[in-house]
Amino acid sequence: MYLMIDNYDSFVYNLYAYLRELGEEVLVVRNDRISLKEIEKLLRDGLDGILISPGPKSPADCGISCQVVERFAGRVPILGVCLGHQVIGHVYGAAVEKGTCPMHGKVSAVTNNGTGLFAGLPLAFSVTRYHSLVVSEKSFPEVLKVDARTDDGVIMAISHKTLPVYGVQFHPEAVLTEYGHELLHNFVKICEEWKTRKKKESGRTRIKKLEPYRPLAELFEIFKEEDQAVFLDSSLQNELGQFSIIGRKPYLTLRKEKKLYVNGEAADETLESFLKRYLAENREENPTALPMISGAIGYFTYDYGRRKEGISSRFPDEQELIPEAVWNFYDNYLIEDHSAKEVFLVAGGRTCPAEQGLSELEALIGAWEQGRDPLHEEQEDGIQTEGFSVEVKADSTEEEYLKAVEDMKHYIVEGDIYITNLTRQLVLKSKKEPYETFLKLRRINPSPFGGYFQYGDFQVVSASPERFLKMKKGYIETRPIKGTRKRGATKEEDEALRKELVDSGKDRSELLMIVDLERNDLSRVCEKNTVKVPELFAIEEYATVFHLVSTITGTLQKDRDVMDLIGAAFPGGSITGAPKIRSMEIIDELERGRRGLYTGSMGYLTLDGCLDLNIVIRTLVYKDGSYHLGVGGGITCESEPEFEYEETWQKARALVEALK
């Protein structure tokens, strides 16, 4: 079935009749009588294509038409006729302006490029025109191309370079337009081919249980040197860390520097718009209990979020150690369910047939098993026994950090903010290799949201305890951490420190402020009455510290997606403060450099619309022979500068130890 958006035109049912003659069902709805949600339902029910009709006025005065192109381009083929053609140009940034003279009921010769709608048609034929406005050459967007013109050069047809989106300025249904039936038949064929291809793509993923069971922490040894290989590691296998995931063989790489690079080529699109479009166009349902079977693994830096919020930095771009964001879509995943002690191999069939991909994974694992050193099992995680010295250099002295805390407290007292976050950056020198550091860190400081990312020119070693956002089937959870105490040397000391954190008025008020901030952020995109706080002040135990944690939940609005959720909530409130924008401005003023990956997010985005992201804390970035570590904490009017300074070293302790 086809949906035709009627822009209150008098020729709509001529188009309708042509499509009916081709054997197609058509639903005609006026541009103010249907919602995006209703169109979403039609799409789920098997909608073949959308037509946007001719009509009076301009693209600014045609109801839902522009939103239809913005929402559904790339998800279903779209054809715009006359005003619908102008809508497409307008949505993608082309100027729509008056032509040299009105062309109403006029017949003109047009020449075309013989592609898309014009495939198999003569390269020149006559068409009927009813328009005063035209899509102009001015500001003509890079993503579109011109498919047909009149003899005097007026644009008569356009199409998107990569998506099935087409526009014709003339009226194919007019009695004097030649080849109008054939042009519409071409659109129907485009829609049929699109649907066939999408069905093939959605059913190609193959999954197989690995026998015998081997933990991913062992299997990653096979892939650790592969460029772009990643390991989302839940080494603390509690209810938060049920799954670990390895991704390898990327078929699509996204790297955001000053520009977005797609598979190494510069793209004229933002990262967020690319991800939003690609995730929608390539949706693949996950019928399994696994957290993902297709999608992307990667990260956003804090500075990506700062730019997203429109906050400039006083520090030069040259301070950026790594790209603002990297997101790779992988063809192979290995997924471990720690609770069931099972590992599943996933092949997406994008770089080779899925069955071949599974066979390749099994062969790699088999060869690794045969080549294993029996003594390896007796060595503790393969960690070298000799020690390394660690040289630590901070971007601020103790006195400078204490002053920055006082300056932040001054802003709080003056009423600029309620709470903020102060970070210091450490540069650490050690001869220990990043992967060996990762193995030791996961042993001495297990965490539910850690990982190892091998990006070739840099590596990421993480032991994060904090979940930023998780969404599964529209249900959202965020778990901010505020309040930290070191673990005691004895059971009695441990219990005393735990109680101190539980009873701390400063830490409780700090967390409460962030809970209210996160409730605000989720409420921007959640259904009404769904944002809740099921857990307010809970204690979580880790190898070296206690944390005070809350849980906030909600249900995403039906017309929103993961990128809307990230846009509403990133960067996380627990590492910015509140109000968020003013806090981020003060952070840039008082910190000594850019944060980079620290306090950004790592995790996954799936093709069925789910995500799981951490807050990047307790994380090392290795580049050019040095490790970079951010440490910091929340600052309130009750903060004691000396305590805040000492807490930064408590948080760094496990990571420094891992480098020894």
N, C-alpha and C positions, 0 to 999 in steps of 0.2 A: 504494500500500500504506500501511496505517496501523500504527503501533506503539502497543501498549497496555502501559503499565507496570503490572504486577500487584502491588498492595500486599498480597498474601496474603489476598485477599478471596474470599468464596464466591459472589459474584454476577458475577464478571468475564466468565464465558462467556455470561451473558445479554446483556451489552453486545456481546460478540463476535458473538453470533447476530443481534442487530439489525443490526449493520453488514454482516454477511454477507448478510442479507436485502436490503440496499440495493445489493448487488452489489460490495462492497468486500472486498479482501484484508486480513487483519489478522494481525500478528505479536504474540503475547502472550508477554512475558518478565517474570519476577519482578524485583523492584526491586534485588536483589543479584546478578543473573545477567547483567547487561549493563553495559558501560562507556560513558563519554561518547565515547571514540574509535570504538566500534562504532556508536553512534548517528550520529556524524559521517559514517561510511561510508554508512549507510542514507540520510542526507540527500543525499549526493552521488549516490546511485543513484536518487534521485527520490521519497523519502518524501513522502507527501501530508499527513500530520498525525500528532499524538501525542495519546493519551488517557492520563490518569493516573487510575487506578481508585480505587474505594472501598477501605476496609481498616480494620483495628483501630488503636488507639493514636492518635498525634498526628503533625503534620508533622515533628516532630523524630525520629520513629521509622519513617521510610518509605524507607530506603535512598537510592537515587539520585534520588528524585522531585524534591526541591527543587533539586538541581543541574541537572536537566533543564529546569526552568522558567528558572533563571538563565542557562543556556547557550543555549537554543534559542528563547526568546521573541523574536518578531520575525523569526525565520528560517524558521519553519514554524508553522502554526496549532496551538494547544494547547487541549484541553478537559480540565478536571479535574472528576471526579464525587465528591461527598461528601468523603472525605479529600483527594482531588485538588483539590477546590474550596478546602479549607482550606490546602493547600500553596500555592496561588496567592496567597491572601490573606497568608499568612505570609511568602512570599518578598518581597512588595512592602511589608511593614511593618505589616500589620494584626494586631491582637491576635486570637488564637484561644483561646477560653475555654469553660468549661462553660455550656450553656444553662440555662434555668430548670428543665427536667426532661428526662430521656432521651426521645427520640422514635424508638422502634424498632418498625417495622411499623405506624406511624401514618399516616393519610391526612389531609392538610391542603389547604385552598384557598390558592392563591397568586395574586397579581396581578403582571403584568409590564409592561414598557414597549414591547413590540411591536417591539423592534429586535434585531439580531444573531441569537442562537439562537432568539429568539421571533418573528422576522419572519413575518408571515402567520398566526400562531396567535392563538386567542382571548386577550383580555387577562386572563382569569381562568380557571383550571382546577384540577383536583385532582391532587396528587402524593403519592407514597409516600416516607416519611422513615425513615432508619436512622442516627441520630446522637445523640451526647451533647454534642459540641462544636459551636461555631458561630463564624463570622467575626463579630467584634464591631464595633460602631460606634466603639469606642475606638481612637484612633490610626489611623483609616481613611485610607489613603493617597490623596493627590491624584490619582495616576495611574490609580486604579481608579474604577469607578462601579458602583452597585447597579442590577441589571436586574430583580430580582423579590424580593418579600417575602411572608411569611404575613400573615394578617389582623391578628395581634398584633405585626407589625413585624420579625420575625426575617428576617435576610438569607438569601435562597434562591438568588440568582444574582448573579454579579459579572462584569465584563469590564474589560480594559485599555482606556483611552480612545483609544489610537493603535495598539495592536498586536493581532493576532488571538489573544488569550488569553482564555479563557472558563472560568467555573466554575459548577457547579450543586450546591447542597447536597443536593437530593433525588435520587432514583434514576430516571432516565428509562426504564430497562429493567424496572422493577417492573411486575407484572401490573395493579396498580390505578392506575398513573400514566397520566393522559390525555396524549395527543399526544407520547408518548416517541419513537415512530418519527419523527414529523415534526420534533421537535427535533434528533435525530441527523442527519436528512436535511439540515436547515439547516446543521449543522456541516460535512457533506460538501460542500455547495454553497460554503460559505465557503472551504474548502480548495481547491476547484477554481478559484474566482475568484482566490484568492491566487496559485496557481501560474501561471495564465494571465497575470496582470498582471506577475509577475516575469519571465516569458519575454519579454514585450513590452519591458520596460524593459532587459533585458540585451542586447537586440539592436539598440538604436536608435542607438548611436554611429556616426558617419560620419567617415572620415579621407580626406584628399586631399593629394597632394603639390603644393606650390606651384611653379608655373612662371611666369617664370624664378626661379631661386634668389635670395633676398635675405636677408642675415644678420639675425637677430632684433635685434641691436644697432641696426640701422637701422629695422626695422619697429616697434620699441617707441615710436618717435616718434609713431605713430598713436594709441597707447593711453595715453601717459604721464599725461594729465590725467584719465583715467577713474577714478572713485571705485572703490577696491578693486583696481585693476589691479596685477599683480605680475609681476616679471621675475626668475627664477632664472638668473643670468648666469655662465656658465663662460667668462670672458674669457681665462683661461689654458687654452688648448685642448690639454691633455696627456691622458694616459690617464685621469686623474681627472675631467677636465672635458669629456667627449665630448658632453654634451647641454646645451642651454640651453632654458628653458621660459618662455613667457608665459601667464598666466592672466587671463581677463577674463569679465565677465558672471556674477557669482556668483548661484547659485540658492539657496544655503544659506549663511548667515553665522553664525559662532559667535564670540562676543566674551566673554571671561571677565574680569569686573571683580570686584566683591564677590560678584556672582551671575553665573550664565551667562545670556547673552542669545542667543536663537536667532531670527534674522531680526528683531532689535530687540525681541523680547518676552522678559521674564524667564521662566526655566524652572526647575522644581523638580527639577533633576538636576545632577550634577557634569559638568564638561567631559569627564573621562576616561570616565565611564559612557556619556555621550551618544555620544562618538566610537566607543567599543567596540561599542555597540549598532548605531549607524548603519552603520559599516563592514561589520558582519556581515550586517545586514538587506539591504543594497544591493550586495552583492558583484557585481562585474562582471569577468569574466576579460579579460585583455589578450593577444590572440593575436599581437600584433605584436612587433617588436624595439624599439619605443619604450619609454622608461622608465615612462611613464604615459599613459593615454588617459582616465582619469576618477579623481576623488579630490579632495584638498584641498591647498592651499598656505597656509602660514602660519608661526607662530612660537610658542614657549613662552619666557617670560622665566625668568631664573635664579630670581626670587622665586616663580614658579609651582612650581618644583622644591623650593625651600625649604619652602613650605607643604605640598607633597606629602609631604615627609619629617617633617612635624610640628614644624618648627623655628620658633619665634617670632622676631620681630625687635624690636629696641629702637627702630627708627625708625617714625614714624607712617605710616599708609596714605597720607596726603596726599603723601608723597614719591614715590609711584608715578607716573611720568611718563606711561606708556601702559598699556593693559590688560595683564593677566597673560598673556593668550594671545589670538590671533586666528587662526582657521582658516576659510577660505572654500572652499566647493565650487563650482568654476567650470564653466560650460557650454561655454566655448570655451577651447581651448589651441592655442598655436603652439609647435611643438617643432623645434629645430634639432639635427641630427646634424653636428657639426663635422668629424668624420673623413670623412664622405661628402659634405659640403657640400650638404645637403638640408634643406628645411624642410617640415614637415607641418602642415596645418590639421586641427583636431579639433573636431567639434561633437557635443555630447552629447544634443541633442534634449530638453532639460529646460525651457528657456525658450521654445523654438519648435521646429518640426520640424527634424531634423538637416540635411536638405538645404537648408532655408532658412537655417540657421545658417552653413553653408559658403558659400552665395551671398553672405550679408551680409559675411563676412570677405573674400571675394574682391573685393567691391565697395569696401570700405573701403581695401584695399590698392591697388586700381586707381585710386581717386580720389586717394590719396596720391601714387602714381607720377606722375600727370598734373600734380599741383600742386607737384612738387619744383622747387626753384631749381637750375638747372644749376651755379651757383657753389658750391652746398652741398658738392658732391663735392670741391672744392678746399680746403675749410676742414677743419681737423683735428678730426673728430668734432663739429663744430658748436660748439666751445668758444670762448668770448669771449677776445679777445687781451689786453684790458686786465687789469691785475692788481687784486686786492683785498687789503686789509689784513686780518689775522686777529688778533683779540683772544682770548687764552687765559687762562682762570681755572681753577685747580685746587682741588679740595675739601680738599687738604692741602698744607702747605708741605713743603719738602725735609726740614726737621728732623722734622716730624711723621711723614713717610713712613719716614725712617730709624729713628725710634723704634718704629714699628709693626713693621718688619722685625725689630728686636731683640726685641720682645715675642713675636713669633711664634717666633723661634728659642728663646726661653726655654721656651715650651710644648713645643717639640720635645725640648729637653734634659731637661725634667721628665717626658717620656714620654707626654704627652697625644696626640701625633700624630707621624707620620714625615715628612710633607711637607704643605704647604698652599699657598695661593695668595693673594696680596695685590693688591688693585685700588685704583686712584685714578680718580676721575671728573673729566673736564675738560669745561668749558663753553666753547664757542668761538663767537665772533661774527664773521660774515662776511656781506657783501651777496650772496654767490654763492648762486644758487638750488640747491635740492637736486638737481634733475635734471642741471644743468650740472656740479655737483660729482661726481655719479655718472659722467658721461661722462669727466671728467678722471681720476678715480680708476682707472677700468678701463683707461685708457690708460697711466698711469704706474706702476700697481701691479696688473697682471692677476692674477686668482686663479681657482681652480677652483670656489669655493663662494660667490661674491658674489651681489649682487642689488640690485634697487630695488623697494621696496614703496610704493605710493601709497594711503594709508589716509584721505585727506581731511584729518583733523585733525592728522595727523603723517605723516612719510615716513621710510623706512629706506634708508640707503645702505651697502652692505656690500662688503668685499673680503676675505672670510674665506678663509684657506688651509687650514682644518682641517675634516676630515670627522669628525662625531660617530658617526653610525650609518648604515649602508646595509644594506638587506635586500631581496633579490630571490629569490623562490621559496624562502624559508626560509633562504637562505645569508646570514650576517651578517658585516659588516666594520666595524671601528672603527679610527681612525687617530690616536691621541693625539700631540700635539706637545709637546715639552719641550726647551728649549734654543734660544737665538736668538743670532745674531751679525749685526751690520750688514755690508753688502757693502762691499768695499774700493774705493778710488778708482782703483787700478791692478790689473792682472791679478795681479801679485805679492802685493799687499796682500790681494786677494780670496782667493787660495789660502792665504795665511797664516791668515786669519780662519776659513776653512773647516776647516783642519787643527786650529786651536785648538778649534773646536767638537767635532770628531771625537774629539780626545784629552782632552776635559774630563771628568774623573772625576765632578765635581759634576753636570754635565748628564746623564751616562749613568746615574748612580744615581737622579737625579730621574725620568728617563723610565722606568727599570726599575720603580720603585715604582708608577708609574701603570699600566704594563703589567700588573702583578700585580693592581692594583685592577680594571682593566677585565676581566681574565680572571675575577675573582670575580663581577663583575656579569653577564657573559654566562653564566657557569655556572649562574646562578639560573634561566635559562629555556632553555638549550640542551640538546640531546641529549648523553648521556654520551660521552666520548672525542672530542668534536668541536671543543672550544675549543683553538685552536692559535695560535702566534706565527710566521707565515711570514717576518716581517721585523722585526728587533729595533732596530737603530740605523742608520737610513738618513738621508742628507742630502738635503733638498729646497731648491732655489734659487728665490728670488723676487726681484723687482726691487730691493728695498732690504735684504733680510735673507736669511740662511740659517736653516733650522730642522732640528732633530733629530727624527725621526719613527719610530714603530713601527706595525705592522699586526697586529691580533688578529682572528681569524675564528672562526665557530662556525655550528652549524645549529640553528635554532629547534625546540623540541619541537612535536610534531604538534598538541597540544591548546592551544598558545599562539598569540597574535596580536601585531600591532604594538604595541598598547597595553600588553600584558604586557612586551614588550621595553623600551618607553619607561619603564614603571614600575620595571623592574629596574635601568636604567642611568642615567636622567636625574636630576639634572644630571651632565654628563660629569665623570669623575674628574680629567681633566687640568686642570680649572679649579676644583676643590674641594680636592683633597688626600686623604690617607688617614691614619687611618680617615675615611671620608667625613662621617659625621654630626658627629663631634667637630670636624673641620676647618670645617664649615659654621657651627657654633656660634661658633668662634673668629673666623671671617671676620666674622660679624655684630658681634662684640664690638670688633674692632680697625679695621674699615673705617669710613669717615666717612659712609656713607649706603647706601641700597639700590642694588643693581647694575642692576635693571631688565632690559632686553634683553641687556645685555653678559653674556657667558658662558652665555646661554640657547642656543636652537637655532632655526634657520630651515630650511625645506625643504618636502618634500611627503610626503603619505600617500595611497596609492592604494586604489581599491576592489577590487583583486585581492590586497590584503594585503602590499604592499611599502612601503618608505619610503627616503628619503635626507635626512638632516639634517646641518647643519653645527654647529660651535661658533661662536657669535657673538663673534668678535673682529675687530679692524680694521673696526669698524662705527660709523657715525654715525646718531643719531636726531635728526631735525629737528622741533622743535615750538615754536610761539609765538616764532619769530624767532631761536632759538638752536639750535646743534648740540651734542649731548651725546655724549661719547666716553669709553669705559672703556678703561684700559690697565693692565697688571699683569704678574705673572709668578709662577712657582713659588718657594717659599721652603723651603729645607732648612737643616740645621744648618751646612752649608758656605757658605751665602749670605753675600756681602759686601754690606752695605746700600747703599754708594755705587754698586756695580755694578748692583744691582737697580733703584735709582732711575734711573740712566742708561738702563737697558734700557727703562723705560717711555717715555722720550722717543724712543728708536729706533723703538719700535712705533707711536708716534703720528706719526712724521715724514711718511709718505706721505699720511696723511689730512689733516694740517695743510696740506701742499703742495697738495692737491686743492682746498682752500678759497681759495687765493690767486688 
